[in-house]
Amino acid sequence: MAMDAKDVAEGLFRILETGDAALAAEVVAPDNDNREAAVAPAACSIPGPAGALASGAWLRSAFSDLRFPVLDIARNDDQVWIRLRMQGRHTGPFVRFRNGVLDQAVPPTGREVDFEQVHLLDLRDGKVVRHEALRDDMTMLSQLGVFPPSPAIALRMAGWKLSGRAKRAAEEVTKLAAEAAGQAH
């Protein structure tokens, strides 16, 4: 049975929460373009289900109990706007990239994150072909103590960078994302 636009949109976020490869094949088009992958490991930029699976692995590696409760959805025949919250506990390094290179590694804080996002999904033939988002990353970074930097978090981040732990965390999450991408059907 074909999914409607709402189900497809919600399915994309279930993939991020769970890593469900069968669902990824069902809701993500082979040529899907994830505009938001620029700050993620390289595998997240792979078109199609592989990139969605990699993105989920990257997020779940940093945030346990990751969930995306939906607040509102608007849609037409070929687009869905979905407003939701990203929630979870920061239990693993949150590694961000710029141009494929380590930009920032936030050591686990154990803190809860809960912030709003709006995503625009372009659909074709009942699948996601393009994704972009308006996220409140400043609130997330504030909840983690990164912006403005608390002295304790700033010292931990500097220590991670100097000791090479940030680089190792980036290598590990890059490997994890690539492995998840390899599970695409």
Contact map, one row per residue, 1 for C-alpha under 8 A:
11100000000000000000000000000000000000000000000000000000000000000000000000000000000000000000000000000000000000000000000000000000000000000000000000000000000000000000000000000000000000000
11110000000000000000000000000000000000000000000000000000000000000000000000000000000000000000000000000000000000000000000000000100000000000000000000000000000000000000000000000000000000000
11111111000000000000000000000000000000000000000000000000000000000000000000000000000000000000000000000000000000000000000000000100000000000000000000000000000000000000000000000000000000000
01111111000000000000000000000000000000000000000000000000000000000000000000000000000000000000000000000000000000000000000000000100000000000000000000000000000000000000000000000000000000000
00111111100000000000000000000000000000000000000000000000000000000000000000101011000000000000000000000000000000000000000000100100000000000000000000000000000000000000000000000000000000000
00111111110000000000000000000000000000000000000000000000000000000000000010100001000000000000000000000000000000000000000000000000000000000000000000000000000000000000000000000000000000000
00111111111000000000000000000000000000000000000000000000000000000000000000000000000000000000000000000000000000000000000000000000000000000000000000000000000000000000000000000000000000000
00111111111100000000000000100000000000000000000000000000000000000000000000000000000000000000000000000000000000000000000000000111000000000000000000000000000000000000000000000000000000000
00001111111110000000000000000000000000000000000000000000000000000000000000000001010000000000000000000000000000000000000010000001000000000000000000000000000000000000000000000000000000000
00000111111111000000000000000000000000000000000000000000000000000000010000000000000000000000000000000000000000000000000000000000000000000000000000000000000000000000000000000000000000000
00000011111111100000001100100000000000000000000000000000000000000000000000000000000000000000000000000000000000000000000000000000000000000000000000000000000000000000000000000000000000000
00000001111111110000000100110000000000000000000000010000000000000000000000000000000000000000000000000000000000000000000000000000000000000000000000000000000000000000000000000000000000000
00000000111111111000000000000000000000000000000000000000000000000001000000000000000000000000000000000000000000000000000000000000000000000000000000000000000000000000000000000000000000000
00000000011111111111000000000000000000000000000000000000000000000001000000000000000000000000000000000000000000000000000000000000000000000000000000000000000000000000000000000000000000000
00000000001111111111101100000000000000000000000000011001000000000000000000000000000000000000000000000000000000000000000000000000000000000000000000000000000000000000000000000000000000000
00000000000111111110000000000000000000000000000000011011101100000000000000000000000000000000000000000000000000000000000000000000000000000000000000000000000000000000000000000000000000000
00000000000011111110000000000000000000000000000000000001000100000111000000000000000000000000000000000000000000000000000000000000000000000000000000000000000000000000000000000000000000000
00000000000001111111000000000000000000000000000000000001000000000000000000000000000000000000000000000000000000000000000000000000000000000000000000000000000000000000000000000000000000000
00000000000001111111100000000000000000000000000000001001100000000000000000000000000000000000000000000000000000000000000000000000000000000000000000000000000000000000000000000000000100000
00000000000001100111111100000000000000000000000000001000000000000000000000000000000000000000000000000000000000000000000000000000000000000000000000000000000000000000000000000000000000000
00000000000000100011111110000000000000000000000010001000000000000000000000000000000000000000000000000000000000000000000000000000000000000000000000000000000000000000000000000000000000111
00000000000000000001111111000000000000000000000000000000000000000000000000000000000000000000000000000000000000000000000000000000000000000000000000000000000000000000000000000000000000011
00000000001000100001111111100000000000000000000000000000000000000000000000000000000000000000000000000000000000000000000000000000000000000000000000000000000000000000000000000000000000000
00000000001100100001111111110000000000000000000011011000000000000000000000000000000000000000000000000000000000000000000000000000000000000000000000000000000000000000000000000000000000010
00000000000000000000111111111000000000000000000010000000000000000000000000000000000000000000000000000000000000000000000000000000000000000000000000000000000000000000000000000000000000011
00000000000000000000011111110000000000000000000000000000000000000000000000000000000000000000000000000000000000000000000000000010000000000000000000000000000000000000000000000000000000000
00000001001100000000001111111000000000000000000000000000000000000000000000000000000000000000000000000000000000000000000000000111000000000000000000000000000000000000000000000000000000000
00000000000100000000000111111101000000000000000110010000000000000000000000000000000000000000000000000000000000000000000000000011100000000000000000000000000000000000000000000000000000000
00000000000000000000000010111111000000000000000110000000000000000000000000000000000000000000000000000000000000000000000000010011100000000000000000000000000000000000000000000000000000000
00000000000000000000000000011111000000000000001110000000000000000000000000000000000000000000000000000000000000000000000000000000100000000000000000000000000000000000000000000000000000000
00000000000000000000000000001111100000000000001100000000000000000000000000000000000000000000000000000000000000000000000000000000100000000000000000000000000000000000000000000000000000000
00000000000000000000000000011111110000000000001110000000000000000000000000000000000000000000000000000000000000000000000000000001111000000000000000000000000000000000000000000000000000000
00000000000000000000000000000011111000000000101100000000000000000000000000000000000000000000000000000000000000000000000000000000111000000000000000000000000000000000000000000000000000000
00000000000000000000000000000001111110000001101000100000000000000000000000000000000000000000000000000000000000000000000000000000011100000000000000000000000000000000000000000000000000000
00000000000000000000000000000000111111000000000000000000000000000000000000000000000000000000000000000000000000000000000000000000011100000000000000000000000000000000000000000000000000000
00000000000000000000000000000000011111110000000000000000000000000000000000000000000000000000000000000000000000000000000000000000001110000000000000000000000000000000000000000000000000000
00000000000000000000000000000000011111111101100000000010000000000000000000000000000000000000000000000000000000000000000000000000000000000000000000000000000000000000000000000000000000000
00000000000000000000000000000000001111110000100000000000000000000000000000000000000000000000000011110000000000000000000000000000000000000000000000000000000000000000000000000000000000000
00000000000000000000000000000000000111111000000000000000000000000000000000000000000000000000000111110000000000000000000000000000000000000000000000000000000000000000000000000000000000000
00000000000000000000000000000000000111111101100000000010010000000000000000000000000000000000001111010000000000000000000000000000000000000000000000000000000000000000000000000000000000000
00000000000000000000000000000000000010111111100000000010010000000000000000000000000000000000000110010000000000000000000000000000000000000000000000000000000000000000000000001100100000000
00000000000000000000000000000000000010011111110000000000000000000000000000000000000000000000000000010000000000000000000000000000000000000000000000000000000000000000000000000100010000000
00000000000000000000000000000000000000001111110001100110000000000000000000000000000000000000000000000000000000000000000000000000000000000000000000000000000000000000000000000100110010000
00000000000000000000000000000000010010011111110001111110000000000000000000000000000000000000000000000000000000000000000000000000000000000000000000000000000000000000000000000000100010000
00000000000000000000000000000000110011011111111000100000000000000000000000000000000000000000000000000000000000000000000000000000000000000000000000000000000000000000000000000000000000000
00000000000000000000000000000000000000000111111101100000000000000000000000000000000000000000000000000000000000000000000000000000000000000000000000000000000000000000000000000000000010000
00000000000000000000000000000111110000000000111111100000000000000000000000000000000000000000000000000000000000000000000000000000000000000000000000000000000000000000000000000000000000000
00000000000000000000000000011111100000000000011111110000000000000000000000000000000000000000000000000000000000000000000000000000100000000000000000000000000000000000000000000000000000000
00000000000000000000100110011101000000000000001111111000000000000000000000000000000000000000000000000000000000000000000000000000000000000000000000000000000000000000000000000000000010011
00000000000000000000000100000000000000000011011111111100000000000000000000000000000000000000000000000000000000000000000000000000000000000000000000000000000000000000000000000000000111110
00000000000000000000000000000000010000000011111111111110000000000000000000000000000000000000000000000000000000000000000000000000000000000000000000000000000000000000000000000000000010000
00000000000100110000000100010000000000000001000111111111000000000000000000000000000000000000000000000000000000000000000000000000000000000000000000000000000000000000000000000000000010000
00000000000000110011100100000000000000000001000011111111100000000000000000000000000000000000000000000000000000000000000000000000000000000000000000000000000000000000000000000000100110110
00000000000000000000000000000000000000000011000001111111110000000000000000000000000000000000000000000000000000000000000000000000000000000000000000000000000000000000000000000001111110000
00000000000000010000000000000000000010011011000000111111111000000000000000000000000000000000000000000000000000000000000000000000000000000000000000000000000000000000000000000000100000000
00000000000000111110000000000000000000000000000000011111111100000000000000000000000000000000000000000000000000000000000000000000000000000000000000000000000000000000000000000000000000000
00000000000000010010000000000000000000000000000000001111111110000000000000000000000000000000000000000000000000000000000000000000000000000000000000000000000000000000000000000001100100000
00000000000000000000000000000000000000011000000000000111111111000000000000000000000000000000000000000000000000000000000000000000000000000000000000000000000000000000000000001101100000000
00000000000000010000000000000000000000000000000000000011111111100100000000000000000000000000010000000000000000000000000000000000000000000000000000000000000000000000000000000000000000000
00000000000000011000000000000000000000000000000000000001111111111100000000000000000000000000000000000000000000000000000000000000000000000000000000000000000000000000000000000000000000000
00000000000000000000000000000000000000000000000000000000111111110000000000000000000000000001110000000000000000000000000000000000000000000000000000000000000000000000000000001000000000000
00000000000000000000000000000000000000000000000000000000011111110000000000000000000000000111111000000000000100000000000000000000000000000000000000000000000000000000000000000000000000000
00000000000000000000000000000000000000000000000000000000001111111100000000000000000000011111010000000000000000000000000000000000000000000000000000000000000000000000000000000000000000000
00000000000000000000000000000000000000000000000000000000000111111100000000000000000000011111000000000000000000000000000000000000000000000000000000000000000000000000000000000000000000000
00000000000000000000000000000000000000000000000000000000000100111110000000000000000000111000000000000000000000000000000000000000000000000000000000000000000000000000000000000000000000000
00000000000000001000000000000000000000000000000000000000001100111111000000000000000001111000000000000000000000000000000000000000000000000000000000000000000000000000000000000000000000000
00000000000000001000000000000000000000000000000000000000000000001111100000000000000011110000000000000000000000000000000000000000000000000000000000000000000000000000000000000000000000000
00000000000011001000000000000000000000000000000000000000000000000111110000000000000111100000000000000000000000000000000000000000000000000000000000000000000000000000000000000000000000000
00000000000000000000000000000000000000000000000000000000000000000011111000000000000111000000000000000000000000000000000000000000000000000000000000000000000000000000000000000000000000000
00000000010000000000000000000000000000000000000000000000000000000001111110000000011110000000000000000000000000000000000000000000000000000000000000000000000000000000000000000000000000000
00000000000000000000000000000000000000000000000000000000000000000000111110000000011110000000000000000000000000000000000000000000000000000000000000000000000000000000000000000000000000000
00000000000000000000000000000000000000000000000000000000000000000000011111000000011100000000000000000000000000000000000000000000000000000000000000000000000000000000000000000000000000000
00000100000000000000000000000000000000000000000000000000000000000000011111100001111000000000000000000000000000000000000000000000000000000000000000000000000000000000000000000000000000000
00000000000000000000000000000000000000000000000000000000000000000000000111110001110000000000000000000000000000000000000000000000000000000000000000000000000000000000000000000000000000000
00001100000000000000000000000000000000000000000000000000000000000000000011111111100000000000000000000000000000000000000000000000000000000000000000000000000000000000000000000000000000000
00000000000000000000000000000000000000000000000000000000000000000000000001111111000000000000000000000000000000000000000000000000000000000000000000000000000000000000000000000000000000000
00001000000000000000000000000000000000000000000000000000000000000000000000111110000000000000000000000000000000000000000000100000000000000000000000000000000000000000000000000000000000000
00000000000000000000000000000000000000000000000000000000000000000000000000111111000000000000000000000000000000000000000001110000000000000000000000000000000000000000000000000000000000000
00001000000000000000000000000000000000000000000000000000000000000000000000111111100000000000000000000000000000000000000111100000000000000000000000000000000000000000000000000000000000000
00001100100000000000000000000000000000000000000000000000000000000000000011110111110000000000000000000000000000000000001111100000000000000000000000000000000000000000000000000000000000000
00000000000000000000000000000000000000000000000000000000000000000000000011100011111000000000000000000000000000000000011110000000000000000000000000000000000000000000000000000000000000000
00000000100000000000000000000000000000000000000000000000000000000000011111000001111100000000000000000000000000000000011100000000000000000000000000000000000000000000000000000000000000000
00000000000000000000000000000000000000000000000000000000000000000000011110000000111110000000000000000000000000000001111000000000000000000000000000000000000000000000000000000000000000000
00000000000000000000000000000000000000000000000000000000000000000001111100000000011111000000000000000000000000000001110000000000000000000000000000000000000000000000000000000000000000000
00000000000000000000000000000000000000000000000000000000000000000011111000000000001111100000000000000000000000000111100000000000000000000000000000000000000000000000000000000000000000000
00000000000000000000000000000000000000000000000000000000000000000111100000000000000111110000000000000000000000001111100000000000000000000000000000000000000000000000000000000000000000000
00000000000000000000000000000000000000000000000000000000000000001111000000000000000011111000000000000000000000011110000000000000000000000000000000000000000000000000000000000000000000000
00000000000000000000000000000000000000000000000000000000000000111110000000000000000001111100000000000000000000011100000000000000000000000000000000000000000000000000000000000000000000000
00000000000000000000000000000000000000000000000000000000000000111100000000000000000000111110000000000000000001111000000000000000000000000000000000000000000000000000000000000000000000000
00000000000000000000000000000000000000000000000000000000000001110000000000000000000000011111110000000000000111111000000000000000000000000000000100000000000000000000000000000000000000000
00000000000000000000000000000000000000000000000000000000000001110000000000000000000000001111100000000000000111100000000000000000000000000000000000000000000000000000000000000000000000000
00000000000000000000000000000000000000000000000000000000000011110000000000000000000000000111110000000000001100000000000000000000000000000000000000000000000000000000000000000000000000000
00000000000000000000000000000000000000000000000000000000000011000000000000000000000000000111111000000000111100000000000000000000000000000000000000000000000000000000000010000000000000000
00000000000000000000000000000000000000000000000000000000001011100000000000000000000000000101111100000000111100000000000000000000000000000000000000000000000000000000000000000000000000000
00000000000000000000000000000000000000010000000000000000000001000000000000000000000000000000111110000111110000000000000000000000000000000000000000000000000000000000010011001000000000000
00000000000000000000000000000000000000111000000000000000000000000000000000000000000000000000011111000111100000000000000000000000000000000000000000000000000000000000000000000000000000000
00000000000000000000000000000000000001111000000000000000000000000000000000000000000000000000001111111111000000000000000000000000000000000000000000000000000000000000000000000000000000000
00000000000000000000000000000000000001110000000000000000000000000000000000000000000000000000000111111110000000000000000000000000000000000000000000000000000000000000000000000000000000000
00000000000000000000000000000000000001100000000000000000000000000000000000000000000000000000000011111000000000000000000000000000000000000000000000000000000000000000000000000000000000000
00000000000000000000000000000000000001111100000000000000000000000000000000000000000000000000000011111100000000000000000000000000000000000000000000000000000000000000000000000000000000000
00000000000000000000000000000000000000000000000000000000000000000000000000000000000000000000000011111110000000000000000000000000000000000000000000000000000000000000000000000000000000000
00000000000000000000000000000000000000000000000000000000000000000000000000000000000000000000001111011111100000000000000000000000000000000000000000000000000000000000001001000000000000000
00000000000000000000000000000000000000000000000000000000000000000000000000000000000000000000001111001111100000000000000000000000000000000000000000000000000000000000000000000000000000000
00000000000000000000000000000000000000000000000000000000000000000000000000000000000000000000001110000111110000000000000000000000000000000000000000000000000000000000010000000000000000000
00000000000000000000000000000000000000000000000000000000000000000000000000000000000000000000111100000111111000000000000000000000000000000000000000000000000010011000010011000000000000000
00000000000000000000000000000000000000000000000000000000000000000000000000000000000000000000111000000001111100000000000000000000000000000000000001000000000010000000000000000000000000000
00000000000000000000000000000000000000000000000000000000000000000000000000000000000000000001110000000000111110000000000000000000000000000000000000000000000110010000000000000000000000000
00000000000000000000000000000000000000000000000000000000000001000000000000000000000000000111110000000000011111000000000000000000000000000000000000000000000000000000000000000000000000000
00000000000000000000000000000000000000000000000000000000000000000000000000000000000000000110000000000000001111100000000000000000000000000000000100000000000000000000000000000000000000000
00000000000000000000000000000000000000000000000000000000000000000000000000000000000000001110000000000000000111110000000000000000000000000000000000000000000000000000000000000000000000000
00000000000000000000000000000000000000000000000000000000000000000000000000000000000000001110000000000000000011111000000000000000000000000000001100000000000000000000000000000000000000000
00000000000000000000000000000000000000000000000000000000000000000000000000000000000000111100000000000000000001111100000000000000000000000000001100000000000000000000000000000000000000000
00000000000000000000000000000000000000000000000000000000000000000000000000000000000001111100000000000000000000111110000000000000000000000001001100000000000000000000000000000000000000000
00000000000000000000000000000000000000000000000000000000000000000000000000000000000011110000000000000000000000011111000000000000000000000001000000000000000000000000000000000000000000000
00000000000000000000000000000000000000000000000000000000000000000000000000000000000011100000000000000000000000001111100000000000000000010011000000000000000000000000000000000000000000000
00000000000000000000000000000000000000000000000000000000000000000000000000000000001111000000000000000000000000000111110000000000000000110000000000000000000000000000000000000000000000000
00000000000000000000000000000000000000000000000000000000000000000000000000000000001111000000000000000000000000000011111000000000000011110000000000000000000000000000000000000000000000000
00000000000000000000000000000000000000000000000000000000000000000000000000000000111100000000000000000000000000000001111100000000000011100000000000000000000000000000000000000000000000000
00000000000000000000000000000000000000000000000000000000000000000000000000000001111000000000000000000000000000000000111110000000001111000000000000000000000000000000000000000000000000000
00000000000000000000000000000000000000000000000000000000000000000000000000000011110000000000000000000000000000000000011111000000001110000000000000000000000000000000000000000000000000000
00000000100000000000000000000000000000000000000000000000000000000000000000000011100000000000000000000000000000000000001111100001111100000000000000000000000000000000000000000000000000000
00000000000000000000000000000000000000000000000000000000000000000000000000000111000000000000000000000000000000000000000111110001111000000000000000000000000000000000000000000000000000000
00001000000000000000000000000000000000000000000000000000000000000000000000001111000000000000000000000000000000000000000011111111110000000000000000000000000000000000000000000000000000000
00000000000000000000000000001000000000000000000000000000000000000000000000000100000000000000000000000000000000000000000001111111100000000000000000000000000000000000000000000000000000000
00000000000000000000000000000000000000000000000000000000000000000000000000000000000000000000000000000000000000000000000000111110000000000000000000000000000000000000000000000000000000000
01111001000000000000000000100000000000000000000000000000000000000000000000000000000000000000000000000000000000000000000000111111000000000000000000000000000000000000000000000000000000000
00000001000000000000000001111000000000000000000000000000000000000000000000000000000000000000000000000000000000000000000000111111100000000000000000000000000000000000000000000000000000000
00000001100000000000000000111001000000000000000000000000000000000000000000000000000000000000000000000000000000000000000011110111111000000000000000000000000000000000000000000000000000000
00000000000000000000000000011111100000000000000100000000000000000000000000000000000000000000000000000000000000000000000011110011111000000000000000000000000000000000000000000000000000000
00000000000000000000000000000001111000000000000000000000000000000000000000000000000000000000000000000000000000000000000011100001111100000000000000000000000000000000000000000000000000000
00000000000000000000000000000001111100000000000000000000000000000000000000000000000000000000000000000000000000000000001111000001111110000000000000000000000000000000000000000000000000000
00000000000000000000000000000000011100000000000000000000000000000000000000000000000000000000000000000000000000000000001110000000011111000000000000000000000000000000000000000000000000000
00000000000000000000000000000000000100000000000000000000000000000000000000000000000000000000000000000000000000000000111100000000001111100000000000000000000000000000000000000000000000000
00000000000000000000000000000000000000000000000000000000000000000000000000000000000000000000000000000000000000000000111000000000000111110000000000000000000000000000000000000000000000000
00000000000000000000000000000000000000000000000000000000000000000000000000000000000000000000000000000000000000000001110000000000000011111000000000000000000000000000000000000000000000000
00000000000000000000000000000000000000000000000000000000000000000000000000000000000000000000000000000000000000000011100000000000000001111111000000000000000000000000000000000000000000000
00000000000000000000000000000000000000000000000000000000000000000000000000000000000000000000000000000000000000000000000000000000000000111111100000000000000000000000000000000000000000000
00000000000000000000000000000000000000000000000000000000000000000000000000000000000000000000000000000000000000000000000000000000000000011111110000100000000000000000000000000000000000000
00000000000000000000000000000000000000000000000000000000000000000000000000000000000000000000000000000000000000000010000000000000000000011111111000000000000000000000000000000000000000000
00000000000000000000000000000000000000000000000000000000000000000000000000000000000000000000000000000000000000001110000000000000000000011111111100000000000000000000000000000000000000000
00000000000000000000000000000000000000000000000000000000000000000000000000000000000000000000000000000000000000000000000000000000000000001111111111100000000000000000000000000000000000000
00000000000000000000000000000000000000000000000000000000000000000000000000000000000000000000000000000000000000000000000000000000000000000111111111111000000000000000000000000000000000000
00000000000000000000000000000000000000000000000000000000000000000000000000000000000000000000000000000000000000111000000000000000000000000011111111000000000000000000000000000000000000000
00000000000000000000000000000000000000000000000000000000000000000000000000000000000000000100000000000000000010111000000000000000000000000001111111100000000000000000000000000000000000000
00000000000000000000000000000000000000000000000000000000000000000000000000000000000000000000000000000000000000000000000000000000000000000000111111111100100000000000000000000000000000000
00000000000000000000000000000000000000000000000000000000000000000000000000000000000000000000000000000000010000000000000000000000000000000000111111111100110000000000000000000000000000000
00000000000000000000000000000000000000000000000000000000000000000000000000000000000000000000000000000000000000000000000000000000000000000100110111111100000000000000000000000000000000000
00000000000000000000000000000000000000000000000000000000000000000000000000000000000000000000000000000000000000000000000000000000000000000000010011111100000000000000000000000000000000000
00000000000000000000000000000000000000000000000000000000000000000000000000000000000000000000000000000000000000000000000000000000000000000000010011111110110000000000000000000000000000000
00000000000000000000000000000000000000000000000000000000000000000000000000000000000000000000000000000000000000000000000000000000000000000000000011111111110000000000000000000000000000000
00000000000000000000000000000000000000000000000000000000000000000000000000000000000000000000000000000000000000000000000000000000000000000000000000001111111000000000000000000000000000000
00000000000000000000000000000000000000000000000000000000000000000000000000000000000000000000000000000000000000000000000000000000000000000000000000000111111100000000000000000000000000000
00000000000000000000000000000000000000000000000000000000000000000000000000000000000000000000000000000000000000000000000000000000000000000000000011001111111110000000000000000000000000000
00000000000000000000000000000000000000000000000000000000000000000000000000000000000000000000000000000000000000000000000000000000000000000000000001001111111111000000000000000000000000000
00000000000000000000000000000000000000000000000000000000000000000000000000000000000000000000000000000000000000000000000000000000000000000000000000000011111111100000000000000000000000000
00000000000000000000000000000000000000000000000000000000000000000000000000000000000000000000000000000000001000000000000000000000000000000000000000000001111111110000000000000000000000000
00000000000000000000000000000000000000000000000000000000000000000000000000000000000000000000000000000000111000000000000000000000000000000000000000000000111111111000010000000000000000000
00000000000000000000000000000000000000000000000000000000000000000000000000000000000000000000000000000000000000000000000000000000000000000000000000000000011111111100000000000000000000000
00000000000000000000000000000000000000000000000000000000000000000000000000000000000000000000000000000000000000000000000000000000000000000000000000000000001111111110000000000000000000000
00000000000000000000000000000000000000000000000000000000000000000000000000000000000000000000000000000000101000000000000000000000000000000000000000000000000111111111110000000000000000000
00000000000000000000000000000000000000000000000000000000000000000000000000000000000000000000000000000000100000000000000000000000000000000000000000000000000011111111111000000000000000000
00000000000000000000000000000000000000000000000000000000000000000000000000000000000000000000000000000000000000000000000000000000000000000000000000000000000001111111100000000000000000000
00000000000000000000000000000000000000000000000000000000000000000000000000000000000000000000000000000000000000000000000000000000000000000000000000000000000000111111110000000000000000000
00000000000000000000000000000000000000000000000000000000000000000000000000000000000000000000000000000000000000000000000000000000000000000000000000000000000000011111111100000000000000000
00000000000000000000000000000000000000000000000000000000000000000000000000000000000000000000000000000000000000000000000000000000000000000000000000000000000000011111111110000000000000000
00000000000000000000000000000000000000000000000000000000000000000000000000000000000000000000001000000001100000000000000000000000000000000000000000000000000010011011111111000000000000000
00000000000000000000000000000000000000000000000000000000000000000000000000000000000000000000000000000100000000000000000000000000000000000000000000000000000000001001111111100000000000000
00000000000000000000000000000000000000000000000000000000000000000000000000000000000000000000000000000000000000000000000000000000000000000000000000000000000000000001111111110000000000000
00000000000000000000000000000000000000000000000000000000000000000000000000000000000000000000101000000000100000000000000000000000000000000000000000000000000000000000111111111000000000000
00000000000000000000000000000000000000000000000000000000000000000000000000000000000000000000001000000100100000000000000000000000000000000000000000000000000000000000011111111100000000000
00000000000000000000000000000000000000000000000000000000000000000000000000000000000000000000000000000000000000000000000000000000000000000000000000000000000000000000001111111110000000000
00000000000000000000000000000000000000000000000000000000000000000000000000000000000000000000000000000000000000000000000000000000000000000000000000000000000000000000000111111111000000000
00000000000000000000000000000000000000001000000000000000010010000000000000000000000000000000001000000000000000000000000000000000000000000000000000000000000000000000000011111111100000000
00000000000000000000000000000000000000001110000000000000010000000000000000000000000000000000000000000000000000000000000000000000000000000000000000000000000000000000000001111111110000000
00000000000000000000000000000000000000000000000000000000000000000000000000000000000000000000000000000000000000000000000000000000000000000000000000000000000000000000000000111111111000000
00000000000000000000000000000000000000000000000000000100110000000000000000000000000000000000000000000000000000000000000000000000000000000000000000000000000000000000000000011111111100000
00000000000000000000000000000000000000001011000000001110110000000000000000000000000000000000000000000000000000000000000000000000000000000000000000000000000000000000000000001111111110000
00000000000000000000000000000000000000000110000000000100000000000000000000000000000000000000000000000000000000000000000000000000000000000000000000000000000000000000000000000111111111000
00000000000000000000000000000000000000000000000000000100000000000000000000000000000000000000000000000000000000000000000000000000000000000000000000000000000000000000000000000011111111100
00000000000000000010000000000000000000000000000001001100100000000000000000000000000000000000000000000000000000000000000000000000000000000000000000000000000000000000000000000001111111110
00000000000000000000000000000000000000000011010011111100000000000000000000000000000000000000000000000000000000000000000000000000000000000000000000000000000000000000000000000000111111110
00000000000000000000000000000000000000000000000001000000000000000000000000000000000000000000000000000000000000000000000000000000000000000000000000000000000000000000000000000000011111110
00000000000000000000100000000000000000000000000001001000000000000000000000000000000000000000000000000000000000000000000000000000000000000000000000000000000000000000000000000000001111111
00000000000000000000110110000000000000000000000011001000000000000000000000000000000000000000000000000000000000000000000000000000000000000000000000000000000000000000000000000000000111111
00000000000000000000110010000000000000000000000010000000000000000000000000000000000000000000000000000000000000000000000000000000000000000000000000000000000000000000000000000000000000111
